[in-house]
Amino acid sequence: MWRILIFISIVTPSYMATRKIADCRTMPSTKNCSLTIAGTEEEVLTVATRHAIEEHGHKDTPELREEVRSTLQDEK
């Protein structure tokens, strides 16, 4: 009798990966901005960086992207 072993790999699809949050309220600002952005790390990084440039006057630099990335938190 043959035994067939089936291995099931449980992989979290990218749309179910841990979501990240960028919360503008946690950043020093003269605008008292209340924007919160949630999504995948790359989605949030892209949108939060664009927001920092367009709304807060930051320059688009690798340093800005790293600063934004360092402030991202896991969604709870």
Backbone torsions as a table, in degrees:
resi	resn	phi	psi	omega
1	MET	NA	131.4	179.5
2	TRP	-85.6	138.3	173.6
3	ARG	-109.6	129.1	179.1
4	ILE	-106.1	121.7	177.4
5	LEU	-99.1	128.6	178.4
6	ILE	-112.7	121.4	176.9
7	PHE	-101.4	126.5	179.0
8	ILE	-107.2	122.3	177.6
9	SER	-97.4	122.7	178.4
10	ILE	-94.8	112.5	-179.2
11	VAL	-121.3	133.3	178.0
12	THR	-79.1	118.2	176.9
13	PRO	-61.3	154.7	-176.8
14	SER	-57.9	-33.9	-180.0
15	TYR	-71.9	-11.9	178.5
16	MET	-107.2	4.2	-178.7
17	ALA	-64.5	164.1	179.1
18	THR	-56.4	125.1	178.9
19	ARG	-82.3	148.6	178.3
20	LYS	-110.9	157.2	179.0
21	ILE	-129.8	136.7	167.9
22	ALA	-114.8	122.3	-177.5
23	ASP	-117.3	108.2	-176.1
24	CYS	-62.9	-22.6	-179.9
25	ARG	-65.0	-21.0	-178.4
26	THR	-86.9	-4.3	-178.4
27	MET	-101.9	143.1	176.3
28	PRO	-63.5	132.7	-177.7
29	SER	-160.9	145.2	175.0
30	THR	-84.9	-11.4	-177.9
31	LYS	-88.2	-10.4	-175.3
32	ASN	51.1	47.6	-177.4
33	CYS	-68.1	139.4	-178.5
34	SER	-115.7	14.9	-176.8
35	LEU	-68.8	136.4	172.2
36	THR	-125.8	133.4	-178.4
37	ILE	-120.5	133.6	179.1
38	ALA	-133.0	145.7	178.1
39	GLY	163.0	-160.2	175.5
40	THR	-67.7	162.7	-178.4
41	GLU	-56.4	-45.2	-178.2
42	GLU	-67.9	-39.1	177.5
43	GLU	-61.6	-47.9	-177.6
44	VAL	-66.1	-42.2	179.4
45	LEU	-59.4	-44.9	180.0
46	THR	-62.7	-50.3	-175.5
47	VAL	-71.8	-40.0	-179.7
48	ALA	-67.0	-37.2	177.3
49	THR	-66.2	-44.3	178.0
50	ARG	-60.2	-41.5	179.0
51	HIS	-62.9	-44.4	-180.0
52	ALA	-61.1	-37.0	-179.6
53	ILE	-73.9	-52.2	-173.0
54	GLU	-75.1	-36.9	-175.0
55	GLU	-99.5	-25.7	-175.5
56	HIS	-115.6	-0.3	173.1
57	GLY	76.9	17.5	177.8
58	HIS	-74.6	157.4	175.7
59	LYS	-86.8	144.7	179.1
60	ASP	-80.0	98.0	-178.9
61	THR	-131.9	159.9	174.4
62	PRO	-59.0	-34.0	178.9
63	GLU	-64.0	-40.4	177.9
64	LEU	-61.9	-46.3	-179.5
65	ARG	-60.4	-41.0	178.4
66	GLU	-67.7	-37.0	177.1
67	GLU	-63.9	-45.1	178.5
68	VAL	-61.7	-46.6	-179.2
69	ARG	-58.3	-38.4	-176.8
70	SER	-69.6	-18.2	-179.5
71	THR	-93.5	-7.5	-177.6
72	LEU	-67.3	141.2	179.4
73	GLN	-123.6	153.5	174.6
74	ASP	-69.4	140.0	176.4
75	GLU	-70.7	138.3	-179.2
76	LYS	-105.9	NA	NA
